[in-house]
Every structure is written in structure tokens, then in C-alpha cells.
Amino acid sequence: MASLLDNYISYIEGTRRYSPNTTKSYRRDISMLLEFLGVDEMSFEPSLLTPEDIREWIMALSERGLKPSSINRMLSSCNSFFKYLQHGNMIAGNPFHAIHSLKTPKVLPAFIPEAKMKDVVTELEEDMDNGDAEFCKIRDALIILFLYSTGLRLAELVDINRDDFTGGFRELHVTGKGDKERIIPIVPELRSRIKEYIAAIKRSDICIYGEKALFLTYKGKRISRTEVYRIVKRQLTLLGIQGKRSPHVLRHTFATHLMNDGADLREIQELLGHSSLSTTQVYTHNSITRLKEVYDAAHPRGSHNKKD
């Protein structure tokens, strides 16, 4: 017999089409609440949960050292579960409606400065131009270039099939979060690098029959998210990037550089696949920070030019 949690997970998987990672995260968050309450999935009585129980849980999580952002994510998962129960007439009210999110400090997205990213691109292109470069070296370089040139999420990159492109690799059809579809233009330089990579696959006779994925392992199978994450971190480390080194940093870098170069906010929203413009607006803060740096460094009244 399936539990209420099992039914909910089936709902967000099948009807809401949440990604496997998101589904796993929701189950983990809700299970942590049940563990705190001292009940299992089968014996859980959602109608007995009170706002006071939730506040005690929040206190316990805080005492364990969890960040407010992590606690808010867990509250959101559980709130979604209880909304599902309420809409299904399994409970009369949702106790999470009485709970306010914890305040979190605003953290600007980490990104790689343009000058440094230019050096990274140059070195990666040199790696691809090396006539003796092996398949994996070409693939790893293309992964970095692809993420920076398109702003794709890690999951979206891994899910790319070769037939997701229009003729000649001019555009890429992407299905993102919540099955939201968008078209990503492929700039000429990246287009030519993709063709070089495809040629390397053929030279090495890597792709197994029936495999449609663009990014492959050496054995010809679709590459995993874990492996892409490791590749990005390793490559950026070797290229001298400090701080965070992840696919998402390259996504932030893509968006921030577009903003700094004058791209329209709604165009960036469309390219990133954000449902809400407010999500994209965080990049305006990075842009303002950059303008302040330029002002301080170059303007006669900037702090750099003020006399003691």
C-alpha cells in the first residue's frame, strides 16, 4: 500500500514533470520532517501537524547549523506537499500557511570576470586546435565553451541530443524546468567547435548505435551530471579560476556578461529559461557592482582618484 508521500512523489514526477533531482530533494526534505515528528510514512497523520510543531522543527534545524536558505527550501517542499493534501481534501487546512520564511542575506551570483574568461576561452580553443588532442580533451573543452556560450543548466546540457539542433547547428531546442521550452541561438564560433567535436567522435569511433546524446563518455554513452560537474571543476581549476568552479558559475557568467554588455533583461530571461523576470533581475546587481568599480577606477570623482 502506497503512503501519502509515495502518492505525492508520483504526482510531481508524472503530472508536474519535476526532474529526478528535484523529486529526490522533495522526498528527502519531507522525510526529514517526518523523522523529526517521530513517525514513518505509513503512520503519518498530516491533520495532526500544527504550526507550533513546524516552528519547533525550524528551531531544531537552526541549532544543527543549517543555513536559512536550506531551511526555507525544506519548508517550501513540505508546504507543497501539504498543498497537495489540501487540494485532495485529505486535510482541512495547511499549517504551513502560518509559517513565514526565514530572512536570508542577499548573495550575488558568483561569476568569472570577462578578462579572465577571455583567457579561459583562448586556452580551451587552443586545446581543441591541437591536432593531437584526444577525444576527452576536446569534449571537456567544448563543455566549458558550451556552458559559457549558452547559459544552459547542468541538467539541460546533459540532456542535449544531436537532433535537438536545427540544420547546421544554428539553433538548439531546449526543454528546461517544468517542461518550459526555449530556443538558444548558437554563435558561429561555438557552431564550428561542435562540428569539430562531432568529427572527433567519428574519428575515435566512440558513439554506440542508437545513442543520440551530444556529450558522451569514452564508451559512447550519455555523460552523467556528476561527470560534467567534475570536468568543469577540474578544467576551471587548471585554468586558474579561483572561488566557486561549477556549471552554474558559468551560467551566471554568461548572464552577467550579457548584462554588462547591454543586453535587455527580458532577452536574458528568455535565454536562461527563467519563468519570472524577478529571478533574472539579480544580474542587474552584478551589473551595478561592475559600474561602481569602473566609476571608482576611471571617474575623476571616484574613490581611486581622491586625494588623502
N, C-alpha and C positions, 0 to 999 in steps of 0.2 A: 504493500500500500504506500502510495506516494505521500510525502509530507507537504505541508503548505509551502515550505521553502522550495521543495522539488518542483511543485507546480509553478511557482513564480519564476524559477530559473528557466523552466521550459517555455514560459511566456516571453521572457525577454530574449531568449535565444531564437524562438520560432517566429513570434509575432513582431517584436520590436527589432529583431535582427541585430542585437548587440554583438560586438566582437567577442571572440573567445576570451581575450584578456579581460575585457570589461565584465563579462559574465562571471569569470573566476573571482574578480575583485569584489563583486557584489555578494557572492556567496560567502567569501571569507569575512567580509565586514558584518554581515547579518549573523553568521555563525559565532562571531566574537561577542555579539550582544547576547545570544542565547547562552553562551558559555558563562558570561558574567551573571546571568539570571539563574544559572544552575539547572537549566533544562536542556533536553535534547530536541531534535526536530519534531519527533513524533508526539512528545508530551507538551509541546509549547502551546499555551493558550494566549493568543495575541490580545484578547479583550481584557486580560488582567494587567497588561502593561500600563503604567502610569507615567506622567511627566516627571514625577519625583524619581522613579526608577531610572529614567533616562539621564536625569541630572547627576545621579549617583554614579552612573556609568561614565559620564563625561569626566567627573572628578577622578575616578579610578584611572582612566586613560591618561589624564593630565599628570597624575602622580607617577605613572610609568614613564613619563618623559616624551609622550607623543606630541608632535607639533600641532598647533591649532588647525593648520591646513589638512593634516591627516585625519584629525578628529572630525572636521567638517565633512570630509569625503565619506567617512563612515556613517555619519548622521544622514547624509544625503542618500546613501544606499538603503539604509533602514527606513527612511521616510518614503522612498519609492516603493519598498516592499509593503508598507502599511497602506499606502495609497491604493495599491493593487488589491489588498484585502478589503479595503473600504468600498471600492468600486464593485467588488464582487459580493457585497453585502455580507461579508464574513465578520466584520466588526462595525460598530455603530459610529465610532469616531476615531480620528487619528491622533494619538498622544504627541506625535512629533510636531503637530501644528503649534503647540505651546512652547516649543524649543527654538531659541534663536542661535544662529551660527556664531561661533567664536570669532572675535576680531583677529585678523591676520595682517602682519606687516606687508606693505606693498613691495614686491620684489620684481625688479625689471628683468625681462628675459635676458639670459646670457647670450652674447654673440661675439663673433670674431671680427675685429676691426678690418675695414676694407683693404688697407695697405697690406696687412698680414695675410688676408685671404687671397689677395692677388699673388703673393709669393707662393702660397699653397697651391693655387691653380697652376701656376707656371711649373712647379716641380712635378705635379701629377701629370701634366701634359707631356713633360719630358720623359717621364716613366713610360707613358703609353707610346711615345715616339721611338723608344728604344727597340730596335729591330730584334733584339734577343730576348725581349720581355716575355715571360711565361704567362699563361692564361690567367692565373690567380692575381698576378701583379697588375695586369690590365684591368681585370674585373674590379679589384679593390680600388684602383684609381678612379674608375668610372663611377663607382658607388658614391664616392665623395663628391665628384663633379655633378652627378645627377641630383643628389640631395640639395646641393647648393644652388643649382640652376633651376630647380622646380619647386622647392619648398615642401616636398612631399613628407608625410608622416612615415615613420619606420614601417608600419603595417602596410601602408599603401605601396611603398617601394617593393616590398617582398611579394606582394600580390600581383605585380605587373606581369602580364602575358605579352608575348611578342605581337599578338594580333590586337592588342589594345591601342596600337598606334594607327594613325591614318597612313596612307601611302607615303613612303619615303621618310618615315619617322618625323613628320612635320608637326603632328599634334598627338597628345596622349589622352585617352579617355580614362578617367579615374573614378572609382566608386569609393567614397570615403565613409566617414562615420554616419550611421543612420541611413545608409544606402543613398547618401547625397552624392549626386553625380556632377562632375565638372570636367572641363576640357583645359588641359595645360599645353600652351604652345611650347614647342621645342626649338630653342635657338639654334642657328646653323652650326655653331662650333660643337655643341653637345650632340647634334644630329650626326655629325661626321664621326664623333667619338663612339657613338652607339654602333655605327656601321663597322668601325674598326674592331670593336668588341665582338660583334656577330661573326666577323671574319676569323677572329681568334678562336672562337668556339668551333668553327668548321675545321680550321687547321688542326686543332687538337682532337677533333672527333669526339667531343665531350657530350653533346646533347643526346640523351637517350630517346628512343622512339616514343612519340606521343607527349613528351614534356613540352608545355607551352611557355613556361616561365622564362622571363628575360634574364634574371640573375640566378646563376646556377652554382652548385658545388662542383668540385673537380670530378665528381662521379656522375654529373649530369642531371642531378635532381634540384628542385627548387631550394634555394638557400633559405635558412631559417632566420628569424628575427634576432635570435641570440648571436648567430654568427655575424650578421651585419653590424650589430652593436659592437662586437669585439673588433671587427675590421675598422670601423670608424674611429674607435678609441685608440687603437694601435697606430693607425695612419696619422691621425692628428697629433699624437704624442711624438712620433718620429719626425713630424714636420715642425715641431717646436711650439705647438699651441699649448698655452697654459690654461688653468682653470678647468671648467667643465668641457668634456670632449665626448659628444654624443650626437646621434642623428638629429635630435630635437634642437641642439645648439645650431646645427646647420640650417634647420628650418627657420629658427629665429634670425640667423644671419641673413638668409635670403630676404625675409620680410623687412628687416631693419635697413638693409642696403637699398631696397626698393624705396622705402620711405625717405631715406636720406637723399636719394636721387630724384625725389619729387613725384613719385608715383601716387595716384589717387588712392585714398583709403579703401574705397569700395572695390577698386580693382584688386587690391591686395587681399581683401576679404574673399573675393571670388577665387583667386588663385590658391589661397590657403584652405578653402572649403569651410570657412567659419560660418555657422548658422546665424550668429549675431555680430553686428558691427562693433558692439562693445568689447568683444573678445579681441578684435583686431586693433582697437584703439590703444592697447598697451604699447604698441610700437611707436605711437606719437611721443610717448615719454622718452624713449630712447633717442628719437629724433631731436627733441628739445634739449636733452642732455648733450648731444653732439653739437647743437648750435651754440650752447653755452661754452663748450670747450673751444670752438672756433672763435667765438667772440672774445673770450679771455686771452687767447693766444694772439689774435690779429688786430682787434679793435684798439684804437688809441686810449679808450677809457676802460679797457679790460684790465683785470687784476694783474696780468702778466706785465703790463706796461706802467703800472702805478709805481711811483717812487715811494720809498720808505719815508 
